[in-house]
């Protein structure tokens, strides 16, 4: 039997397989070079990048919960200039597609950062969904109009680079945010970012995090993230008054994430409609989780006689829903 084709196309960017290292969990890739075969991955999302360097949040930054992890990093990063000079050359040598996760405090900062990244990276992941910063971040991702405004500005500033918008699960209407972003120039979506959550230190009688709330990731959120990917996939294939409606099946691709830890988890997201997946928290406990997932996907495709990853998602499901 011919080996199955694991490659996927995300907004014109061809990945060797659908497994991408999620932003903020894999550094810039080289940090894990001695722990797994980094070159085997489909792509690597950088740490969240801002125009200027950020020191991140003070106080506690990570806190384990049952089946999950709370984080309040606060987008600590060296700034886009230092990334382009020092980190990007090393990332490119690793082999996987380079996806820059872009954040900012206001639209002007987002746009200026996007302009610097345009043409230098394979894709920009527009982060409008981080719950761990006080300005920008999730504030843009909760409102469809605000999300469209920042997407439009970034698209104008970076016309040569595929643009994937990272959506917030905390938005009251994710489908509306996605539709407005698509109309403003988004090429793809990643879903979900962390859920806004918190923990209290009962010994000190105060919240664990200085910012009170933090972002929850890990297996605890997977069933909810899966449901959101399923619903968004279906929603984006219904008539859209914001766009000159294309034929069904031509909606923007979705990259699913949220608690994916094994091949079966990844298969669920691909079957729900995701074109690719990202793996985050699982890498902390098992650095080789992503290469195990790639091997598991290939084994599943062989066992079921699937030629390519598109066949994993049974598109006919949607005709009867």
KENU-437705 format. One line per field, with one value per residue (C-alpha): residue number from 1; residue in one letter; x, y, z. Coordinates in steps of 0.1 Angstrom, whole numbers. Example, Ala and Ser with C-alpha at 12.3 -4.5 7.8 and 13.67 -1.06 7.14 Angstrom:
% KENU-437705
bake	(1,2);
kegu	(A,S);
xx	(123,137);
yy	(-45,-11);
zz	(78,71);
% end
This chain:
% KENU-437705
bake	(1,2,3,4,5,6,7,8,9,10,11,12,13,14,15,16,17,18,19,20,21,22,23,24,25,26,27,28,29,30,31,32,33,34,35,36,37,38,39,40,41,42,43,44,45,46,47,48,49,50,51,52,53,54,55,56,57,58,59,60,61,62,63,64,65,66,67,68,69,70,71,72,73,74,75,76,77,78,79,80,81,82,83,84,85,86,87,88,89,90,91,92,93,94,95,96,97,98,99,100,101,102,103,104,105,106,107,108,109,110,111,112,113,114,115,116,117,118,119,120,121,122,123,124,125,126,127,128,129,130,131,132,133,134,135,136,137,138,139,140,141,142,143,144,145,146,147,148,149,150,151,152,153,154,155,156,157,158,159,160,161,162,163,164,165,166,167,168,169,170,171,172,173,174,175,176,177,178,179,180,181,182,183,184,185,186,187,188,189,190,191,192,193,194,195,196,197,198,199,200,201,202,203,204,205,206,207,208,209,210,211,212,213,214,215,216,217,218,219,220,221,222,223,224,225,226,227,228,229,230,231,232,233,234,235,236,237,238,239,240,241,242,243,244,245,246,247,248,249,250,251,252,253,254,255,256,257,258,259,260,261,262,263,264,265,266,267,268,269,270,271,272,273,274,275,276,277,278,279,280,281,282,283,284,285,286,287,288,289,290,291,292,293,294,295,296,297,298,299,300,301,302,303,304,305,306,307,308,309,310,311,312,313,314,315,316,317,318,319,320,321);
kegu	(X,X,X,X,X,X,X,X,X,X,X,X,X,X,X,X,X,X,X,X,X,X,X,X,X,X,X,X,X,X,X,X,X,X,X,X,X,X,X,X,X,X,X,X,X,X,X,X,X,X,X,X,X,X,X,X,X,X,X,X,X,X,X,X,X,X,X,X,X,X,X,X,X,X,X,X,X,X,X,X,X,X,X,X,X,X,X,X,X,X,X,X,X,X,X,X,X,X,X,X,X,X,X,X,X,X,X,X,X,X,X,X,X,X,X,X,X,X,X,X,X,X,X,X,X,X,X,X,X,X,X,X,X,X,X,X,X,X,X,X,X,X,X,X,X,X,X,X,X,X,X,X,X,X,X,X,X,X,X,X,X,X,X,X,X,X,X,X,X,X,X,X,X,X,X,X,X,X,X,X,X,X,X,X,X,X,X,X,X,X,X,X,X,X,X,X,X,X,X,X,X,X,X,X,X,X,X,X,X,X,X,X,X,X,X,X,X,X,X,X,X,X,X,X,X,X,X,X,X,X,X,X,X,X,X,X,X,X,X,X,X,X,X,X,X,X,X,X,X,X,X,X,X,X,X,X,X,X,X,X,X,X,X,X,X,X,X,X,X,X,X,X,X,X,X,X,X,X,X,X,X,X,X,X,X,X,X,X,X,X,X,X,X,X,X,X,X,X,X,X,X,X,X,X,X,X,X,X,X,X,X,X,X,X,X,X,X,X,X,X,X);
xx	(0,12,21,-7,-2,-2,5,-21,-27,-36,-44,-18,8,18,27,42,16,-12,7,18,35,12,24,39,45,74,96,111,116,154,147,133,158,174,141,123,128,116,120,92,66,43,48,59,41,65,60,36,54,49,64,85,100,78,89,56,34,47,40,29,28,19,-5,-16,-53,-70,-65,-53,-28,-34,-9,-4,28,18,34,70,91,121,102,97,130,151,130,137,174,182,154,139,172,173,137,140,169,147,125,89,68,74,43,47,21,15,0,-3,-19,-36,-43,-14,10,-5,-2,34,44,27,46,79,69,54,74,98,77,55,23,11,-11,-30,-35,-66,-76,-49,-66,-34,-27,-45,-44,-51,-52,-86,-103,-102,-113,-146,-162,-168,-163,-130,-117,-125,-108,-75,-76,-81,-52,-29,-40,-32,2,11,-4,21,18,-11,-31,-46,-67,-66,-101,-111,-134,-145,-163,-201,-204,-174,-190,-198,-162,-149,-173,-162,-125,-130,-146,-117,-91,-84,-73,-77,-86,-71,-95,-94,-71,-72,-103,-104,-102,-87,-75,-73,-45,-65,-34,-29,-66,-60,-60,-30,-23,-15,-39,-65,-76,-54,-57,-68,-54,-50,-72,-99,-109,-107,-143,-154,-128,-139,-175,-165,-145,-174,-199,-176,-169,-206,-213,-187,-204,-238,-247,-229,-243,-210,-193,-200,-210,-188,-199,-202,-169,-148,-149,-117,-97,-97,-67,-80,-64,-72,-60,-49,-25,-26,-34,-70,-75,-61,-84,-114,-106,-98,-131,-149,-137,-102,-77,-48,-42,-19,-4,5,3,9,45,53,47,57,81,76,38,37,59,38,6,21,29,-5,-23,-2,-11,-48,-48,-30,-54,-84,-71,-72,-51,-48,-58,-88,-105,-104,-132,-163,-178,-211,-219,-228,-254,-277,-272);
yy	(0,35,55,79,116,135,169,196,230,259,290,282,271,235,216,181,170,185,187,221,231,256,291,296,259,251,282,288,251,248,244,209,199,174,159,150,151,187,185,160,185,203,237,257,287,311,325,354,383,420,451,459,435,424,411,393,391,393,366,331,321,284,264,229,219,185,176,211,239,276,300,338,344,377,374,376,379,398,419,414,430,406,377,385,389,361,335,334,322,293,284,283,258,234,225,229,259,290,307,339,345,382,402,439,465,485,483,504,482,451,466,478,444,427,449,438,401,403,380,370,341,315,326,351,338,369,365,384,360,360,363,371,407,439,457,443,405,391,425,424,388,392,417,410,446,451,417,428,461,446,419,445,466,435,423,457,458,422,416,389,365,341,353,330,345,328,329,332,306,333,353,353,345,329,324,361,370,345,358,394,385,365,396,417,394,364,333,308,304,286,276,276,297,292,296,324,308,313,296,306,299,290,292,328,336,353,345,325,349,386,393,371,353,332,309,273,247,209,178,195,218,193,183,220,230,200,211,247,235,213,242,268,244,240,277,288,267,284,315,345,380,396,380,375,339,312,277,253,238,269,284,293,264,258,247,230,230,226,197,174,148,117,106,98,134,147,124,138,174,164,145,175,197,209,209,207,207,223,206,227,216,179,187,198,164,144,162,135,138,155,129,102,119,120,83,75,95,77,43,51,62,30,8,25,28,66,83,118,137,154,119,118,144,128,158,140,143,180,174,158,183);
zz	(0,-8,22,32,25,58,42,46,30,54,34,8,33,28,59,59,84,104,138,149,182,199,208,243,249,226,228,193,187,193,231,224,197,221,233,200,162,157,120,119,129,105,120,150,165,181,216,216,201,206,190,221,246,275,309,315,346,381,407,401,365,364,386,380,383,380,343,334,338,346,332,336,316,303,268,280,248,235,210,172,163,185,172,136,143,167,169,134,116,141,136,99,101,121,90,100,88,110,123,142,170,170,199,208,231,204,166,157,175,159,125,130,142,113,89,103,101,66,42,69,83,67,85,111,139,151,188,198,225,253,287,305,295,307,274,239,237,245,245,207,204,224,201,164,153,173,160,124,129,141,114,87,99,101,67,52,69,60,25,15,45,52,82,108,136,170,184,220,236,259,231,234,197,182,148,145,154,128,101,106,106,74,58,70,54,77,57,85,122,152,180,210,231,269,290,315,349,384,416,452,477,508,530,520,515,482,445,433,404,408,379,397,365,342,312,316,292,291,289,310,282,253,251,251,225,203,205,195,165,154,157,139,111,105,109,84,58,60,40,52,47,54,24,-13,-5,-19,-25,5,14,6,41,58,73,111,132,163,197,233,254,226,240,218,183,192,205,172,152,170,161,125,123,137,108,118,89,113,151,176,207,237,274,265,255,290,304,274,250,224,224,189,172,188,174,139,140,154,126,100,115,116,80,70,90,74,39,39,12,27,58,42,42,80,82,67,49,43,80,75,48,74,102);
% end
